[in-house]
Amino acid sequence: MRNQETARPPAGPVPRFGAVGRSLSVRNFRLYFTGQLVSVMGTWMMIVSQDWLVLSLTDDSATALGLVTALQFAPMLLLSLYGGRLADRHDKRVLLVAANLVSGALSLALAPLVFTGAVRVWHVCALAFCLGVVNAIETPARMSFVQEMVGPELLPNASAMSAAYFNLARILGPAAGGLAITWLGIGPVSVINAFSYLATVAALMLMRPGELRRVRSTARDGRAVDALRYVGSRPDLLLPLLLVALVSLFGLNFQLTLPLLARTVFDADAGSFGLFTSAVAAGSLLGALAGSGRTARPPALLVAGAAVAFGTAEALTGLAPGQGSALVLLALTGFTALYFTQAVNHRLQLGSDPAYRGRILALYTLLLQGSTPFGALLTGWAAARHGTRAALVGGGLISLATGLAALAFLALRASRPATAMPGVAGNDRPPKRDPASRG
């Protein structure tokens, strides 16, 4: 059971949005959307400049770039579940304000080293690890805060809008970052990113706390192991988590593969470097909009089918003969990647008991991003030994095989309805013992 505070009705006229953006009619979420769009644009500018800096300092070393990527995501392995517990126990808005201020300060600390020419790869590694620690705490709070702003009815649409701002920023940020590197240099980009975090801080401070739908959960003092046992007893949750773990490990390594594809395969300069990330982001934005109208829990077949589509698109990208065809296929890869991860997210959130939801989202984050250190190192090794194209094709084929295996499993279970597992095949509803997940 849970108790939910009743939110006060918004004061003043409520802006009307179409079906695609109906969650933006909520003032608090509208503020959050705007602040995050500015902040994430700065973050993507910094990602482009950081990758370019590492490759410039190491003579295009795939191993060095893989190490930096691994260090940035390694804290997810250790701290994501703890971050989920913090999100359940403390005011999420306060956690997010603190996390954004710390991230801004860390980004600003790199600027003097770049300006003076004293920057070394180990400086970038240290910064990446520290930002990873902050992100491991911030991500579960950010994901679960969305429902506090809009409520469960608008959660799928707000989740899609969150993916939309992220990918809109991923279109604009890398392109702006590539131009900023050419015109201004890497140091000024670090400063721009540092101050962009203030946009999210301002949005959070301007919110009306009384309109937030804070949830008091019985999981307040729950353990992470209890959530793992719960997932183990729910095959309809376990299957998408296994899918996202394997696809993330082998396929979702864009932070490493995109700069390598740009520099080592197509010999792109700094000005056009950001186009590769922007192509993925453009497709991802369309993927987010495609899922914005979702009102019900996506079926398991849809999740597995999206994994198959993603693996196919990524493998074809690795075989692209020219830069133009690569950009088109990267957009398709971005579409299928976002559609897949968003379908998993919605299947988990709309099918789990609220008492475990915060920790399940933390587990989802752990598998989605915590696998990146291993995936980055593995992909970096494969790219260094066999080339960037082989790394992309290999990751795509493994993701494709994973999705096909899931489809075969679902078909097998569907052919035996007497023993079919709840929520996996046939009847897609969660078990009735979970009243919060019905419908």
Secondary structure by P-SEA (a helix, b strand, c coil): ccccccccccccbbbbbcccccccccaaaaaaaaaaaaaaaaaaaaaaaaaaaaaaaccccaaaaaaaaaaaaccccccaaaaaaaaacccaaaaaaaaaaaaaaaaaaaaaaaaaccccaaaaaaaaaaaaaaaaacaaaaaaaccccccccaaaaaaaaaaaaaaaaaaaaaaaaaaaaacccaaaaaaaaaaaaaaaaaaaaacccccccccccccccccaaaaaaaaaacaaaaaaaaaaaaaaacccccccaaaaaacccccccccccaaaaaaaaaaaaaaaaaaccccccccaaaaaaaaaaaaaaaaaaaacccaaaaaaaaaaaaaaaaaaaaaaaaaaaaccccccaaaaaaaaaaaaccaaaaaaaaaaaaaaaccaaaaaaaaaaaaaaaaaaaaaaaaaaaacccccccccccccccccccccccc
